[in-house]
Amino acid sequence: MAPLNSAKGDVASMPDVVQRHLLAVAAFLAASVALAACGQGSTTTSTSAPSATASTIPVSTTSTSPTAIAAGFQPLAMSFVSPSLGFALGHYRCSQGECYQLVRSTDDGKNWSLVAPAGSVVASINPQGVYFADAARGWVWGKGAAFTANGGKIWSVLVLPAGSVVDSMAVVGAQAYFLLSTPTSSPPGTYVTSLFEQNWQAGGGTTPVGGFSPVDTPAPAGMLAPGASLLGVDTGQTGTASPLWIYDPTGGSSTSLPNPCAGSAGSASVPLMSGGRYLAAGSGNPASRARFHALCTSDPGAGSSAKQLYELVYSTSTTTSSSWTSLGASAPLGGLATDFATSPGANFAIGAASGASFVYAQQTGNSTWSSLTDSSLGGAPVTQLEWVDDAHVFAVIGGPEGAGLGPSSASVAYYSTDGGASFAKLTF
């Protein structure tokens, strides 16, 4: 989501969602990936704010693959297959500048260990995210993408158009979808954004998704939001009347959605669609009716903004969809929204940042919001927010789209087992 301009949280100059992926891309083009393993992490029961800063991250001087989680490991992105089984992609300072590891937990994030054998690398991928569909099959992505079928022990690079950067990745059923930004030669410096798919259950390659036309923009951005048997697409284009789309893999068609933020008072953002594993709730294949959620922010100023949730009930049996409906009271004003997620049962979580980082959570049917506040990172953005089920939700603060990403930048992760009522900081 939209990152801050500096690690100190310069909210006044926070770029919009179109710029967020450009910052992430620039940060990763200079790095290479090494995913290595074997070893045991540590246990944490603390709920206090983290104290790591850029100046305190230890530097590993070894040039070989470590056999334990490296000192200074900091999370970039996480993926939980179940409430207990989770993976975390992280980086740390090393003699090469910046190195990467994939780690695994089987006990609600209390203990972590490396999962790939020593020497295993994905040299061509500059990591931005990680996602596991189950205990064995998963992806890392950034400047390209790689796939594993054995829990991260061996990785295969997927063949994508030359020079492509993966802006976002999502799984719906047997298909994995990649939203790509690919450079074009004319005019120079421009990109085309396109959607590609991979049949991960069959181990197939990548082919263009039919029925979804490429979108040419000078500064492409966007995100994918999976759910049920439908795929939501946020184009990230400011001022667009229909910035959201639904793609139906079964019918091979895409449908434009109205902008839920169009009626917001004052300056309004491009809506943030619900991300993570869940966006729509329904049954059957495809789901005949699905609930989509969006977050609109407006009237930003002094490190705060209005935050309003909207719901749309979409039917695959009709060519038109219902209008967006406002849901309850606005979320707390503190911070500018940087991420948004919905659980299967329509619990909500919002990440925000100003001089501090915030996570707001609300249980369905409850008018009050619980909150997590982390002031140790100077207001770094919440870069990943995802529900595992209705009770478990995690957050990454200062991850790959955070300002000033590099071998010395700080990031932390939190995990809640009570629907966001409280969060524990994870220790790796």
ABEGO torsion letter per residue (X at the ends): XBBBABAAGBAAABBBAAAAAAAAAAAAAABBBBBBBEEBBBBBABABBBABBAAABBBBABABBBABBBBGBBBABBBBABAABBBBBBBBBBAAGBBBBBBBBABGGABBBBABBBGBBBAABBBABBBBABAABBBBBEBEBBBBAAGGABBBBBBBBBGBBBABBBBBEABBBBBBBBBBAOBBGBBBBBBBBBBAAAGBBBBBBBGBBBBBBABBBEBBBBEEABBBBBAGBBGBABABBBBBAAAGBBBBBBBAAAABBEBBBBBBBBBEABABBEBEOBBABBBBBBBBBBGBEGGBBBBBBBBBBBBAABABBBBBBBBEBBBBABEBBABBBBBAAGBBBBBBBBABBBBBBBBBGBABBBBBBBAAAGGBBBABBBBABAABBBBBBGBAABBGBBAABBBBBBBBAAGGABBBBBBX
